[in-house]
């Protein structure tokens, strides 16, 4: 594993770097939506300034034994993200979302 990545164990959010430069990451989610039995979880992301998201996308996450998982390319050195289920329930870290930055 590379030195990039972080975890918010309390809320069940983990980011793992797959490349030395941190440009490809896997996000694993075991948070509130997963614990409430969501049938599908989506990763909602934006890149760049966390107050002015760019390249905003929703990605369908895959269920795995580790949790809901999605691998993607970092479009910028700074990513802001949260999660939603198919019933449009959101886990956005109490309105603060999560951020990951390549350092």
C-alpha positions in Angstrom: 0.0 0.0 0.0 1.2 3.5 -0.7 1.4 6.4 1.7 -1.8 8.0 0.3 -5.1 7.3 1.8 -7.0 7.8 5.0 -9.9 6.5 7.1 -12.8 7.8 9.1 -13.4 4.6 11.0 -16.2 6.1 13.1 -18.3 6.8 10.1 -17.2 3.9 8.0 -15.4 5.7 5.2 -12.0 4.6 3.8 -9.9 5.8 0.9 -7.1 3.7 -0.4 -4.5 4.8 -3.0 -3.8 2.3 -5.7 -0.9 4.2 -7.4 2.3 5.8 -6.0 1.1 9.3 -7.1 -2.3 8.8 -5.5 -4.1 9.3 -8.9 -6.2 6.1 -8.6 -8.2 5.5 -5.4 -10.7 3.0 -4.0 -13.3 4.3 -1.7 -14.9 1.8 0.7 -18.1 2.7 2.6 -19.6 0.9 5.6 -21.4 3.9 7.0 -25.0 4.8 8.0 -26.7 3.8 4.7 -24.9 0.5 4.6 -25.8 -0.2 8.2 -29.5 0.6 7.5 -29.6 -2.0 4.7 -29.4 0.1 1.6 -29.9 -2.0 -1.5 -27.6 0.2 -3.6 -25.2 3.0 -2.6 -23.9 5.7 -4.9 -20.7 7.8 -4.4 -21.4 11.5 -5.1 -18.1 13.3 -5.9 -16.7 16.7 -7.0 -13.2 17.8 -7.6 -11.3 21.0 -6.9 -12.4 23.6 -4.4 -14.7 21.9 -1.8 -16.9 25.0 -1.9 -17.2 25.0 -5.7 -17.3 21.4 -6.9 -16.2 20.7 -10.5 -16.7 17.5 -12.5 -19.6 16.4 -10.3 -20.5 12.7 -10.8 -22.5 9.9 -9.1 -21.0 6.5 -9.3 -22.7 3.2 -8.6 -20.8 1.4 -5.8 -20.3 -2.4 -5.8 -21.1 -4.5 -2.7 -18.1 -6.4 -1.5 -17.2 -8.2 1.7 -15.3 -5.1 2.8 -18.3 -2.8 2.1 -19.6 -0.7 -0.8 -16.6 0.0 -3.0 -15.8 2.2 -6.0 -12.4 2.8 -7.7 -11.9 5.9 -9.7 -9.3 8.3 -11.0 -8.6 11.5 -9.2 -9.5 14.3 -11.7 -7.8 16.9 -9.4 -5.6 16.7 -6.3 -8.7 17.5 -4.1 -11.9 15.4 -4.1 -15.0 16.1 -2.0 -17.6 13.3 -1.7 -20.6 11.9 0.1 -23.0 8.9 -0.4 -26.6 8.3 -1.2 -28.8 5.3 -1.6 -31.5 4.5 -4.3 -34.2 6.0 -2.0 -32.3 9.3 -2.1 -31.2 9.1 1.6 -27.9 10.8 2.0 -24.9 10.3 4.2 -23.0 13.6 3.9 -21.1 13.6 7.2 -23.7 15.9 8.8 -23.4 18.4 6.0 -19.6 18.5 5.9 -19.0 15.8 3.3 -15.6 14.1 3.2 -12.5 15.3 1.5 -9.5 13.6 0.2 -6.4 15.4 -1.0 -3.3 14.1 -2.7 -0.3 15.4 -0.7 
